[in-house]
Amino acid sequence: MKFEISTTEKKFLLDLARRTLQAHLTHRDIPRWQDTEALVRLSHVHTGAFVTLNQDGKLRGCIGFTASDDPLPAVIQEAAISAAERDPRFPPVTAQKLPDLTIEISVLTQPEMVPDIDLIELGRHGLIVEKDWHRGLLLPQVPVEWGWSREEFLGYTCEKAGLDKTAWQDSDTRIYWFEAIVFHEKSR
């Protein structure tokens, strides 16, 4: 990673995501992160991030951005709302369900072309697979959580893109990797 996020900053970003969801789901004004002294340094960080929502240890929503020109706190707010409302795999989160959710944030490095498949490290690298108009992404923690091999990780990333699991072997498939700083709330 080219930058670090302090424990205090992580706590404030998680709190910002939760307060943003609470305000959005109850039709109130979204919190202004610019007023938070602890996030001043991160207002100069422009990178991608994902917000993952879990309920009882199971995925409930995950959306994010691989890159952004917006400040990191604003990206976190947008990703939190999107994870709660726009993940097509799940119905929208209601305000009543918010207390049951645990928030996880993944702050991404800039994606780069994978130079050699054998260099992919499970738990360190996230993957993006692109072919034609298809695109799929899996975060670095996913293969570890599921106990996948490198080949399974590649295959499931292809599947997420709507491709055949072996598409990663095609010469016209582009594979990118990135790293992430991953942190989450304590389980509720």
C-alpha positions as CSV (number, residue, x, y, z in Angstrom):
1,M,0.0,0.0,0.0
2,K,1.2,3.5,-0.7
3,F,-0.5,4.9,2.4
4,E,-1.7,3.8,5.8
5,I,-4.9,4.4,7.7
6,S,-4.5,4.9,11.4
7,T,-6.7,3.0,14.0
8,T,-8.4,6.3,14.7
9,E,-9.1,7.0,11.0
10,K,-10.5,3.5,10.6
11,K,-12.8,4.0,13.5
12,F,-14.0,7.3,12.1
13,L,-14.6,5.9,8.6
14,L,-16.6,3.0,10.0
15,D,-18.6,5.4,12.1
16,L,-19.1,7.7,9.1
17,A,-20.4,4.7,7.1
18,R,-22.9,3.7,9.8
19,R,-24.1,7.3,10.4
20,T,-24.5,7.8,6.7
21,L,-26.6,4.7,6.4
22,Q,-28.7,5.6,9.4
23,A,-29.3,9.1,8.0
24,H,-30.0,7.9,4.5
25,L,-32.4,5.1,5.6
26,T,-34.3,7.4,7.8
27,H,-34.5,10.2,5.2
28,R,-32.3,12.6,7.1
29,D,-29.4,14.7,5.8
30,I,-26.2,12.8,5.2
31,P,-23.4,13.6,7.8
32,R,-20.8,16.1,6.7
33,W,-17.4,14.4,7.0
34,Q,-15.6,17.6,6.3
35,D,-16.4,18.7,9.9
36,T,-14.5,15.7,11.3
37,E,-10.9,16.7,12.2
38,A,-9.9,13.0,12.3
39,L,-10.7,12.7,8.5
40,V,-8.8,15.8,7.3
41,R,-5.8,13.8,6.1
42,L,-8.0,11.3,4.3
43,S,-9.8,14.1,2.4
44,H,-6.6,14.3,0.3
45,V,-6.7,10.5,-0.5
46,H,-8.4,9.8,-3.8
47,T,-8.7,6.0,-4.3
48,G,-11.3,3.3,-4.7
49,A,-13.1,1.6,-1.8
50,F,-15.7,-1.0,-1.2
51,V,-18.2,-1.3,1.7
52,T,-19.4,-4.7,2.6
53,L,-22.5,-5.3,4.8
54,N,-22.7,-8.6,6.7
55,Q,-25.6,-10.0,8.8
56,D,-25.0,-12.9,11.1
57,G,-21.6,-13.5,9.4
58,K,-23.2,-13.7,5.9
59,L,-22.9,-11.2,3.0
60,R,-25.8,-8.8,2.9
61,G,-24.5,-6.3,0.3
62,C,-21.2,-5.2,-1.2
63,I,-20.6,-2.3,-3.6
64,G,-17.7,-0.1,-4.3
65,F,-15.4,1.7,-6.7
66,T,-12.0,0.6,-8.1
67,A,-10.9,4.3,-8.4
68,S,-12.4,7.7,-7.7
69,D,-11.5,11.4,-8.0
70,D,-13.6,12.0,-4.9
71,P,-12.0,12.2,-1.4
72,L,-12.0,8.8,0.4
73,P,-14.6,9.7,3.0
74,A,-17.1,10.7,0.3
75,V,-16.3,7.4,-1.6
76,I,-17.1,5.5,1.7
77,Q,-20.4,7.3,2.0
78,E,-21.5,6.6,-1.6
79,A,-20.3,2.9,-1.4
80,A,-22.2,2.4,1.9
81,I,-25.5,3.7,0.5
82,S,-25.0,1.6,-2.7
83,A,-24.2,-1.5,-0.7
84,A,-27.4,-1.1,1.3
85,E,-29.7,-0.3,-1.7
86,R,-28.1,-1.2,-5.0
87,D,-26.6,-4.7,-4.7
88,P,-28.7,-6.6,-7.1
89,R,-28.2,-9.8,-5.1
90,F,-30.2,-8.6,-2.2
91,P,-33.3,-6.5,-1.4
92,P,-32.6,-3.0,-0.1
93,V,-31.7,-2.7,3.6
94,T,-34.3,-1.1,5.8
95,A,-33.6,1.2,8.8
96,Q,-34.9,-1.6,11.1
97,K,-32.3,-4.0,9.8
98,L,-29.3,-1.6,10.2
99,P,-28.6,-2.5,13.8
100,D,-28.2,-6.2,12.7
101,L,-25.5,-5.3,10.2
102,T,-21.7,-5.3,10.5
103,I,-19.8,-2.9,8.3
104,E,-16.5,-3.8,6.6
105,I,-14.5,-1.3,4.5
106,S,-11.8,-2.2,1.9
107,V,-9.6,0.7,0.7
108,L,-8.0,-0.2,-2.6
109,T,-4.7,0.5,-4.3
110,Q,-4.7,1.4,-7.9
111,P,-5.3,-1.8,-10.0
112,E,-2.4,-3.0,-12.2
113,M,-2.0,-5.6,-14.8
114,V,-1.0,-9.0,-13.3
115,P,2.5,-9.7,-14.7
116,D,2.4,-13.4,-13.9
117,I,-0.5,-15.5,-12.6
118,D,1.9,-17.4,-10.3
119,L,2.6,-14.2,-8.4
120,I,-1.0,-13.8,-7.2
121,E,-1.0,-14.1,-3.4
122,L,-4.3,-15.2,-1.8
123,G,-5.3,-12.8,1.0
124,R,-3.0,-10.1,-0.4
125,H,-4.3,-9.5,-3.9
126,G,-7.8,-8.8,-5.1
127,L,-8.6,-9.4,-8.8
128,I,-10.4,-7.8,-11.7
129,V,-11.1,-9.8,-14.8
130,E,-12.1,-8.0,-18.0
131,K,-13.0,-9.4,-21.4
132,D,-15.0,-7.5,-24.1
133,W,-17.7,-5.7,-22.1
134,H,-17.5,-8.2,-19.1
135,R,-15.9,-7.1,-15.9
136,G,-15.8,-8.9,-12.5
137,L,-14.0,-8.0,-9.2
138,L,-13.3,-10.0,-6.0
139,L,-11.7,-8.5,-2.9
140,P,-8.5,-10.0,-1.4
141,Q,-10.3,-11.4,1.6
142,V,-12.8,-13.5,-0.5
143,P,-10.6,-16.4,-1.5
144,V,-9.3,-16.8,2.1
145,E,-12.9,-16.7,3.5
146,W,-13.9,-19.5,1.1
147,G,-10.7,-21.5,1.1
148,W,-10.1,-21.2,-2.6
149,S,-7.0,-22.0,-4.5
150,R,-5.4,-19.4,-6.9
151,E,-7.1,-21.1,-9.9
152,E,-10.5,-21.1,-8.1
153,F,-10.1,-17.4,-7.3
154,L,-9.4,-16.7,-10.9
155,G,-12.4,-18.9,-12.0
156,Y,-14.8,-17.3,-9.6
157,T,-13.7,-13.8,-10.6
158,C,-14.4,-14.7,-14.2
159,E,-17.8,-16.1,-13.2
160,K,-18.5,-12.8,-11.4
161,A,-17.8,-11.1,-14.7
162,G,-20.4,-13.3,-16.4
163,L,-17.7,-15.3,-18.1
164,D,-16.8,-19.0,-18.2
165,K,-14.7,-20.0,-15.2
166,T,-11.8,-20.8,-17.6
167,A,-11.9,-17.4,-19.3
168,W,-8.8,-16.3,-17.3
169,Q,-6.8,-18.6,-19.5
170,D,-7.8,-16.8,-22.8
171,S,-5.2,-14.5,-24.3
172,D,-7.7,-11.7,-24.7
173,T,-8.8,-11.6,-21.0
174,R,-7.2,-8.9,-19.0
175,I,-6.4,-9.6,-15.4
176,Y,-5.6,-6.9,-12.9
177,W,-4.6,-7.1,-9.2
178,F,-4.8,-4.6,-6.3
179,E,-4.3,-4.7,-2.6
180,A,-6.6,-3.4,0.1
181,I,-6.6,-2.1,3.6
182,V,-9.5,-4.0,5.1
183,F,-11.1,-3.2,8.5
184,H,-14.5,-3.8,10.1
185,E,-16.7,-3.2,13.0
186,K,-16.8,-5.8,15.8
187,S,-19.6,-8.3,15.2
188,R,-22.9,-7.3,16.5
